Amino acid sequence: MKSGVVRVVGVVAVAAFVLVLVGCGGSGTPDTEGQTLAQAQQTLRDAGVPDGNITVTGESGDPNELIVCDHDPDGVAPSQPVTLEVAQNCQQEDDSDRKRKKRKRR
């Protein structure tokens, strides 16, 4: 009888751990670079980021026309603040330049 209880408790503990991992999303907030500001804000809200944790910098204008050029930091928990840098047109950088700049900022 005792081993059955221990087994059930172990299964419940493992199931709870898996649910926590799934609930956290594993890798954090989705990358929104290249989306319009309106799309990015909705994507982040859908991922559980509160509106108060989303800061927008850069140009101002119609959220359906502004493009997210940079999403920083990448892949954080939904409870962490994120900054979206927006513009009408994003300057194209190759990925190595973008990664190098992000490493320097941290």
C-alpha positions in Angstrom: 0.0 0.0 0.0 2.8 2.4 0.9 4.7 1.9 -2.4 1.5 2.7 -4.3 1.1 6.1 -2.5 4.8 6.9 -3.2 4.3 6.0 -6.9 1.2 8.2 -7.2 3.0 11.1 -5.5 6.0 10.7 -7.8 3.7 10.7 -10.9 1.9 13.8 -9.7 5.2 15.6 -9.1 6.5 14.8 -12.6 3.2 15.9 -14.1 3.3 19.2 -12.2 6.9 19.8 -13.4 6.0 19.2 -17.0 3.0 21.5 -16.7 5.3 24.2 -15.3 7.7 23.9 -18.2 4.9 24.0 -20.7 3.3 27.0 -19.0 6.5 28.9 -19.0 6.8 28.5 -22.8 10.2 27.0 -22.5 12.1 29.6 -24.5 10.3 32.7 -23.4 8.7 35.5 -25.4 8.5 35.1 -29.2 10.7 37.2 -31.5 8.6 39.9 -33.1 11.2 41.5 -35.4 9.8 42.2 -38.8 6.2 42.3 -37.6 4.1 45.5 -37.6 3.9 47.1 -34.2 0.2 46.1 -33.9 1.1 42.5 -34.7 4.0 42.4 -32.3 2.0 43.9 -29.5 -0.7 41.3 -30.0 1.8 38.5 -30.3 3.4 39.5 -27.0 0.0 39.8 -25.3 -0.9 36.4 -26.6 2.3 35.1 -25.0 1.3 36.6 -21.6 3.3 39.8 -21.6 1.3 42.6 -19.9 0.9 45.8 -21.8 2.8 47.6 -19.1 5.9 45.5 -19.8 6.0 46.5 -23.5 8.0 49.7 -24.2 8.1 51.1 -27.7 10.9 53.3 -28.9 11.8 54.9 -32.3 9.5 56.5 -34.8 5.9 57.3 -34.1 3.0 56.7 -36.4 0.3 54.2 -37.3 1.0 50.9 -35.5 -0.2 49.0 -38.6 2.6 50.6 -40.6 5.5 50.8 -38.2 7.8 47.7 -38.3 9.6 46.2 -35.3 13.3 46.5 -36.1 14.6 45.2 -32.8 13.0 43.2 -29.9 15.2 43.4 -26.8 15.9 41.3 -24.8 15.2 38.1 -26.8 13.3 35.2 -25.3 12.7 36.4 -21.8 10.0 35.3 -19.5 6.6 37.0 -20.1 6.9 38.7 -16.7 10.0 40.6 -17.9 9.8 43.9 -19.7 10.7 44.1 -23.4 11.5 47.0 -25.7 10.4 47.2 -29.3 12.4 49.6 -31.5 10.2 50.6 -34.5 10.5 52.5 -37.7 8.8 52.9 -41.1 11.7 51.0 -42.7 14.3 49.0 -40.8 17.9 49.2 -41.9 19.1 45.8 -42.9 22.0 44.5 -40.8 23.4 41.0 -41.2 22.8 38.7 -38.3 26.4 38.8 -37.0 26.3 42.6 -36.7 23.0 42.5 -34.7 24.3 39.8 -32.4 27.5 41.6 -31.8 25.6 44.8 -30.8 23.3 42.9 -28.4 26.3 41.2 -26.7 27.9 44.7 -26.1 24.7 46.1 -24.5 24.4 43.4 -21.9 
